[in-house]
């Protein structure tokens, strides 16, 4: 392909999906253009799987290829906003929403004249709420294609809605890290619930509130601020709290919040910010209220969070953990979990089992209802071991384990190995007591110089029919040679060059070699017997304890 001119530095970047929207074609067509046309703009950012292109260069290329083609007002508005705001598109969307919300009032100064004209033109043909919904969809898609977690991905929204189930119209919903309102506005019936949110980014909070107002959502109140450091809803108790919290943030305010009353399960470490968000969400639930929290898979097993996980299980607050398919999150292919908590209405109302659901083998767009072999109800006592590992796959695998068949197979193999073990010991008779190396012997170094031995890994081997390899290696491991290879500190390291072996004819060598070879096989089989014995006893104890096995007649 021909060389491309370098894209201008600092201009707004667009994804392949956005280019398709600009041109009114499919993403496949854009991919085809990249292959067919050598002058198609080269990627100006992103990665191999999600490249980003300079908007100005793309627009110039589209104009050159399709002169005179009309661009829809929606596409033209998006282009104008991208050109004016670049990577600050949330501010641009909020300014458009503000203009619509203020009626015929003056548009924000940052909003370009052409964007004002196009927005009003669109608002004359469809409702302002529809305009903002379309722009929000474009923004969400562009962020997703760029591999960012700036907004909650549509797949996570779908999963949260599915596992939240039916939400009453009179319910109160809360999202303490609501971003642009994606989850908060998506869960539950469109009209009816009271929706409360908080977001640290002022532009996102402003846009979320304006978006809700323009789409006719009543009862929505979104406030600006850091929920952990400055909770603007201290007295709120919600029926359902949904949250896709910041991931991996160590500066979440631990030093300032050590004595905070929200940490009723334990004060999270700096590395466990997600468990701080979880407890914050739980603190805002009514008796019988629920929490649905998006979590990285590692929170289920990290050592630092073990004590809080144990307390969560012990109190019967955790009801479900769902491992979602890889690719559900926007920015990576790693699986994420949904943690479902419920505040008991009384001491007798706590959960006694946790439902573990593992959908990690599924396509991210497949149905979310698990198959029978993808879930299990685990008693709390079985989760409270030293690790308190809440990874669903681990517990599902154990629950579907065929203990009886596995134990039967282990027992049979152990019996076979034991029965063969005694037969492997060579038949040996008494000798005259003289050490074999006290007679004529030769060093391995001399054998190597004579071309009879090569130094293998880890031991020398015979390369001559005058020397038996099993005989050679057997005497290398003899007590006399072991002493030569042991240092004053007690460290043993085989010294093949300094070792010596007796001088015998080849027939006698082979007799000794066969005995040494039988001993080697005996030792290997004995190690296998020990290994099988440990596996069988551990399986038997586990199976007897959990009811999967019972004593025979």
C-alpha positions in Angstrom: 0.0 0.0 0.0 1.1 3.6 -0.6 2.3 5.7 2.2 -0.3 7.9 3.9 0.3 11.5 4.9 0.5 11.8 8.7 -2.9 12.8 10.2 -3.1 16.2 11.8 -2.2 16.2 15.5 -4.8 17.0 18.1 -8.0 16.6 16.0 -11.0 14.7 17.1 -10.8 10.9 16.5 -13.6 8.6 15.4 -14.2 4.9 15.3 -15.0 2.7 12.4 -18.6 2.6 13.7 -18.8 6.3 13.7 -17.5 6.5 10.2 -20.2 4.1 9.1 -22.8 6.3 10.8 -21.4 9.4 9.1 -21.5 7.8 5.7 -24.8 6.0 6.2 -23.3 2.6 5.6 -22.5 -0.6 7.6 -19.3 -1.1 9.6 -18.4 -3.9 7.1 -18.5 -1.3 4.3 -16.0 0.8 6.2 -13.7 -2.2 6.6 -14.0 -2.9 2.9 -13.0 0.7 2.1 -9.9 0.3 4.3 -8.8 -2.7 2.3 -9.7 -1.5 -1.2 -8.7 2.2 -1.2 -5.0 3.0 -0.6 -5.8 6.6 0.1 -8.2 5.8 3.0 -6.9 7.6 6.1 -4.5 5.6 8.2 -5.4 5.0 11.9 -4.4 7.9 14.1 -4.8 6.1 17.4 -6.4 3.2 19.2 -5.3 -0.4 18.8 -5.2 -3.1 16.1 -8.7 -4.3 17.0 -10.3 -0.9 17.6 -8.4 1.8 15.5 -9.3 5.4 15.7 -9.3 7.8 12.7 -8.9 11.5 12.4 -12.3 13.0 11.8 -11.2 15.8 9.4 -9.2 13.4 7.3 -12.2 11.0 7.1 -14.6 13.8 6.2 -12.2 15.0 3.4 -12.0 11.4 2.1 -15.7 10.9 2.1 -16.2 14.2 0.3 -13.7 13.2 -2.3 -15.3 9.8 -2.9 -18.9 10.8 -2.8 -19.2 14.4 -4.0 -22.6 15.9 -3.6 -23.9 13.2 -1.3 -26.4 14.7 1.3 -25.6 14.1 4.9 -28.5 13.8 7.4 -29.0 16.5 9.9 -28.3 14.1 12.7 -24.9 13.1 11.1 -24.1 16.7 10.4 -24.8 17.6 14.1 -22.6 14.8 15.3 -19.8 16.0 13.0 -20.2 19.5 14.2 -20.0 18.5 17.9 -17.0 16.2 17.3 -15.2 19.0 15.5 -16.0 21.5 18.3 -15.6 19.4 21.4 -13.2 16.5 20.3 -12.8 14.1 23.2 -15.0 16.3 25.5 -18.2 15.1 23.8 -20.1 14.7 27.1 -19.8 18.5 27.5 -21.1 18.9 23.9 -24.1 16.7 24.5 -24.9 18.4 27.7 -24.8 21.8 25.9 -27.2 20.6 23.3 -29.5 19.2 26.0 -29.3 22.5 27.9 -30.3 24.3 24.7 -33.4 22.1 24.3 -34.3 22.3 28.0 -34.2 26.1 27.9 -36.7 26.3 25.1 -36.1 29.3 23.0 -33.5 30.6 25.4 -29.9 31.4 24.5 -27.7 28.4 23.6 -24.5 27.9 25.6 -21.6 30.0 24.3 -19.4 26.9 23.6 -22.0 25.4 21.2 -21.1 26.3 17.6 -23.6 28.2 15.5 -23.9 25.4 13.0 -24.6 22.9 15.8 -27.3 25.2 17.2 -28.9 25.4 13.8 -28.8 21.7 13.1 -30.1 20.8 16.6 -33.0 23.1 16.2 -33.7 21.8 12.7 -33.8 18.2 14.2 -35.9 19.4 17.1 -38.5 20.7 14.6 -39.0 17.2 13.1 -38.6 14.9 16.2 -38.8 15.5 19.9 -35.8 16.8 21.7 -35.8 13.6 23.8 -35.5 11.5 20.6 -32.6 13.7 19.4 -30.7 13.3 22.7 -31.4 9.5 22.7 -29.9 9.2 19.2 -26.9 11.3 20.1 -26.4 9.3 23.4 -26.5 6.1 21.4 -23.8 7.4 19.0 -21.7 8.4 22.0 -22.1 5.1 23.8 -21.2 3.2 20.6 -18.1 5.4 20.0 -16.9 4.9 23.5 -17.5 1.1 23.4 -15.6 0.8 20.1 -12.7 2.8 21.5 -12.4 0.3 24.3 -13.2 2.6 27.2 -15.1 2.1 30.4 -16.2 5.7 30.4 -19.9 4.5 30.2 -21.5 1.2 31.1 -21.6 -1.1 28.1 -25.0 -2.1 26.7 -24.2 -5.8 27.5 -23.7 -5.0 31.2 -26.9 -2.9 31.1 -28.7 -5.9 29.6 -27.3 -8.2 32.3 -28.2 -5.9 35.2 -31.8 -5.5 33.9 -32.2 -9.3 33.5 -31.0 -10.2 37.0 -32.7 -7.3 38.6 -36.0 -8.8 37.5 -39.3 -7.0 37.9 -39.0 -3.7 39.6 -42.2 -2.2 41.1 -43.3 1.2 39.7 -43.3 2.7 43.2 -39.7 1.6 43.9 -36.9 3.9 44.7 -33.7 3.3 42.6 -30.2 4.6 43.4 -26.9 4.6 41.5 -24.1 6.2 43.5 -21.7 6.3 40.5 -24.2 6.9 37.7 -22.1 8.5 35.0 -24.4 9.7 32.3 -27.3 7.8 33.8 -27.0 4.6 31.7 -27.9 2.1 34.4 -30.0 4.3 36.5 -32.4 5.1 33.6 -32.4 1.6 32.1 -33.4 -0.5 35.1 -37.1 -0.8 36.0 -40.2 0.6 34.3 -39.7 3.8 32.3 -42.3 5.7 34.3 -43.0 5.4 38.0 -39.9 4.7 40.0 -38.1 7.5 41.9 -34.5 7.5 40.6 -31.7 9.1 42.6 -28.1 9.3 41.4 -24.7 10.8 42.2 -21.7 11.3 39.9 -18.3 12.8 40.6 -17.9 14.2 37.1 -20.0 17.4 36.9 -20.4 17.2 33.1 -21.7 13.6 33.2 -24.1 14.4 36.1 -25.4 17.5 34.3 -26.0 15.6 31.1 -27.7 12.6 32.9 -30.1 15.0 34.6 -30.9 16.9 31.3 -31.3 13.7 29.4 -33.8 12.4 32.0 -35.7 15.6 31.8 -35.9 15.7 28.0 -37.0 12.1 27.7 -39.9 12.7 30.1 -38.5 10.8 33.1 -40.1 12.3 36.2 -38.8 11.7 39.7 -35.1 11.7 38.6 -32.6 13.6 40.8 -28.9 13.4 40.0 -26.4 15.3 42.2 -22.7 16.0 41.6 -20.0 14.8 44.0 -17.8 11.9 45.1 -20.2 9.5 46.7 -17.6 7.9 49.1 -16.0 11.2 50.3 -19.1 13.4 50.1 -22.4 11.5 50.1 -25.2 13.8 49.0 -27.8 11.2 49.9 -27.0 10.5 53.5 -30.6 9.6 54.5 -31.7 7.8 51.3 -32.8 4.2 51.6 -33.5 2.6 48.2 -35.4 -0.6 47.2 -32.7 -1.3 44.5 -29.2 0.1 44.2 -27.4 -0.6 40.9 -23.8 0.4 40.3 -20.9 0.0 37.9 -18.2 1.5 40.1 -14.7 2.8 39.3 -12.3 -0.2 39.0 -8.8 -0.4 40.4 -8.9 3.1 42.1 -6.7 3.1 45.2 -7.3 6.7 46.0 -10.9 6.3 47.1 -10.5 8.1 50.4 -9.6 5.3 52.8 -7.4 7.5 55.1 -10.2 10.0 55.6 -12.9 7.4 56.1 -11.4 4.9 58.5 -14.1 5.3 61.1 -17.0 5.7 58.7 -20.2 3.9 59.8 -20.7 2.4 56.3 -18.0 -0.2 56.8 -20.1 -2.5 58.9 -18.5 -5.5 57.2 -14.9 -4.2 57.7 -12.8 -1.3 56.5 -11.6 -2.0 53.0 -7.9 -1.8 52.1 -6.6 0.7 49.6 -6.6 -2.0 47.0 -10.2 -3.0 47.6 -12.1 0.1 46.5 -14.8 -2.0 44.9 -15.7 -3.4 48.4 -16.0 0.2 49.7 -18.5 0.9 46.9 -20.3 -2.3 47.7 -20.8 -1.3 51.4 -21.7 2.2 50.4 -24.5 0.8 48.2 -25.6 -1.6 50.9 -25.8 1.2 53.4 -28.4 2.8 51.2 -30.9 -0.1 51.1 -34.2 -0.5 53.0 -34.9 -3.8 54.8 -35.6 -6.2 52.0 -33.8 -3.9 49.6 -31.3 -5.2 47.1 -27.9 -4.3 45.5 -26.7 -5.3 42.1 -23.0 -4.3 41.7 -20.7 -4.9 38.7 -17.4 -6.3 40.0 -14.1 -7.4 38.5 -13.7 -11.1 38.8 -10.6 -10.8 41.0 -12.7 -9.2 43.9 -14.1 -12.7 44.5 -10.8 -14.2 45.5 -8.2 -11.5 46.3 -6.5 -12.1 49.7 -7.0 -8.5 50.8 -10.8 -8.7 50.7 -11.1 -12.1 52.4 -12.3 -10.8 55.8 -15.0 -8.6 54.2 -16.2 -11.4 52.0 -16.4 -13.8 55.0 -18.5 -11.3 56.9 -20.7 -10.8 53.9 -21.4 -14.5 53.7 -21.6 -15.1 57.4 -24.4 -12.5 57.8 -26.4 -14.0 54.9 -26.4 -10.8 52.8 -25.0 -12.3 49.6 -27.6 -14.0 47.5 -26.1 -14.4 44.0 -22.8 -14.1 42.2 -23.1 -14.2 38.4 -19.9 -14.6 36.3 -20.8 -12.9 33.0 -19.4 -14.0 29.6 -16.0 -12.6 28.4 -16.5 -9.5 26.3 -19.5 -8.2 28.3 -17.4 -5.2 29.5 -16.5 -2.6 26.9 -12.8 -2.2 27.4 -11.5 -5.8 27.8 -12.4 -9.4 27.2 -12.0 -10.5 30.8 -15.2 -11.8 32.6 -16.9 -9.5 35.1 -19.2 -10.5 38.0 -22.6 -9.3 39.2 -22.9 -9.4 43.0 -26.4 -9.5 44.3 -27.0 -8.5 47.9 -30.2 -8.3 49.9 -30.7 -6.6 53.3 -32.6 -9.1 55.6 -35.8 -7.8 57.1 -35.2 -9.7 60.3 -32.6 -12.1 61.8 -34.6 -15.1 60.4 -34.7 -13.6 56.9 -31.0 -13.9 56.0 -30.0 -16.2 53.1 -28.7 -19.6 53.9 -27.3 -20.4 50.4 -25.6 -18.4 47.7 -26.6 -19.1 44.1 -23.4 -19.3 42.0 -24.0 -18.8 38.2 -21.2 -19.2 35.7 -21.9 -17.9 32.2 -18.3 -17.6 31.1 -18.6 -20.3 28.5 -21.4 -18.4 26.7 -21.3 -15.8 23.9 -21.7 -12.3 25.4 -24.9 -11.8 23.3 -26.4 -15.2 24.2 -29.4 -15.5 26.5 -28.6 -14.9 30.1 -30.7 -17.7 31.6 -28.3 -20.3 32.9 -28.4 -24.0 31.9 -28.8 -26.5 34.7 -25.1 -27.2 34.7 -24.2 -23.5 35.0 -25.6 -22.8 38.5 -25.5 -24.2 42.0 -26.8 -23.2 45.4 -23.9 -23.3 47.8 -24.5 -23.5 51.6 -22.8 -20.6 53.5 -20.6 -23.0 55.6 -19.0 -24.3 52.4 -17.9 -20.8 51.4 -16.3 -20.0 54.8 -13.0 -21.7 54.3 -9.5 -20.1 54.6 -9.7 -18.4 51.1 -13.5 -17.5 51.0 -13.2 -17.8 47.2 -16.5 -16.7 45.7 -15.6 -17.5 42.1 -18.8 -19.2 40.7 -16.9 -21.6 38.4 -15.0 -23.2 41.3 -18.1 -24.1 43.2 -20.1 -25.2 40.1 -17.3 -27.6 39.1 -17.3 -29.1 42.5 -21.0 -29.4 42.7 -21.2 -31.4 39.4 -18.3 -33.6 40.4 -19.1 -37.3 40.2 -17.5 -38.3 43.6 -18.6 -41.9 43.4 -17.1 -42.6 40.0 -13.9 -40.6 40.7 -13.4 -42.4 44.0 -14.0 -45.8 42.4 -11.5 -45.0 39.7 -8.9 -43.8 42.2 -9.3 -46.8 44.4 -9.0 -49.2 41.5 -5.8 -47.6 40.2 -4.3 -47.5 43.7 -5.0 -51.2 44.1 -3.4 -52.0 40.8 -0.3 -49.9 41.6 0.1 -51.5 45.0 -0.2 -55.0 43.6 2.5 -54.3 41.0 4.8 -52.5 43.5 6.2 -55.6 45.3 6.8 -57.4 42.0 9.1 -54.6 40.9 11.6 -55.1 43.7 14.5 -57.0 42.1 15.5 -60.4 43.5 18.8 -59.9 45.3 21.1 -62.3 47.2 23.8 -61.8 49.7 27.2 -60.6 48.5 30.7 -61.0 50.0 30.5 -57.5 51.7 33.2 -55.9 49.6 32.1 -52.7 48.0 32.0 -52.8 44.2 34.0 -49.6 43.9 36.8 -51.0 46.2 37.9 -53.2 43.3 39.1 -52.1 39.8 37.1 -49.0 38.7 37.3 -46.2 36.1 36.2 -42.6 36.2 33.4 -41.3 34.1 35.8 -38.6 32.8 38.1 -41.3 31.4 35.1 -43.1 29.8 34.1 -39.8 28.2 37.6 -39.2 26.8 37.6 -42.7 25.4 34.3 -41.9 23.6 32.2 -44.3 25.5 30.1 -41.7 27.4 28.4 -38.5 26.6 27.2 -36.0 29.2 23.4 -35.9 28.9 20.9 -33.9 30.9 20.9 -34.5 33.8 23.2 -37.7 33.7 25.8 -39.2 31.5 24.7 -41.9 29.0 26.5 -44.7 27.3 27.2 -44.4 23.5 29.0 -47.7 23.3 27.9 -51.4 23.3 30.7 -52.0 25.8 28.9 -50.0 28.5 25.3 -50.5 29.8 23.6 -47.1 30.5 21.4 -48.5 33.4 24.6 -49.9 35.0 26.4 -46.6 34.6 23.6 -44.5 36.0 22.9 -46.9 38.8 26.5 -46.8 40.2 26.5 -43.0 39.7 23.7 -42.9 42.4 25.6 -45.3 44.7 26.5 -44.2 48.2 30.2 -43.9 47.4 29.6 -41.6 44.5 26.9 -39.7 46.5 29.5 -38.9 49.1 31.8 -37.5 46.5 29.1 -35.3 45.2 28.0 -33.9 48.5 29.6 -30.6 49.7 30.7 -29.8 53.2 27.5 -27.8 53.6 25.4 -30.9 52.8 24.4 -29.8 49.3 24.1 -32.7 46.8 25.0 -32.1 43.2 25.7 -35.0 40.9 29.3 -34.8 39.7 29.3 -37.1 36.6 32.9 -36.3 35.7 34.4 -37.1 39.1 32.3 -40.3 39.7 33.7 -43.8 39.3 32.1 -47.0 38.3 33.4 -50.6 38.7 35.1 -52.4 35.8 32.9 -55.4 34.7 32.3 -57.3 31.5 29.1 -56.3 29.6 27.2 -59.4 30.7 27.7 -58.6 34.4 26.9 -54.9 33.6 23.6 -55.9 32.2 22.7 -58.0 35.3 23.4 -55.0 37.5 21.7 -52.6 35.1 18.5 -54.7 35.1 18.5 -54.5 39.0 19.1 -50.8 39.0 16.3 -50.3 36.3 13.8 -52.3 38.4 14.7 -50.2 41.5 14.1 -47.0 39.4 10.7 -48.2 38.3 9.9 -49.3 41.9 10.7 -45.8 43.2 8.5 -44.1 40.5 5.6 -46.4 41.2 5.9 -45.9 44.9 5.7 -42.1 44.4 2.6 -42.6 42.3 1.1 -44.7 45.1 1.7 -41.9 47.6 0.1 -39.4 45.2 -2.9 -41.6 44.7 -3.2 -42.3 48.4 -3.4 -38.5 49.1 -6.0 -37.9 46.3 -8.2 -40.8 47.4 -8.2 -39.9 51.1 -8.9 -36.2 50.3 -11.7 -37.1 48.0 -13.2 -39.5 50.5 -13.2 -37.0 53.3 -14.7 -34.3 51.1 -17.4 -36.6 49.8 -18.3 -38.0 53.2 -18.5 -34.5 54.6 -20.7 -33.1 51.8 -23.0 -36.1 51.4 -21.7 -37.1 47.9 -20.3 -40.3 49.4 -21.5 -42.7 52.1 -20.0 -45.8 53.7 -20.5 -49.1 51.8 -21.9 -52.2 53.3 
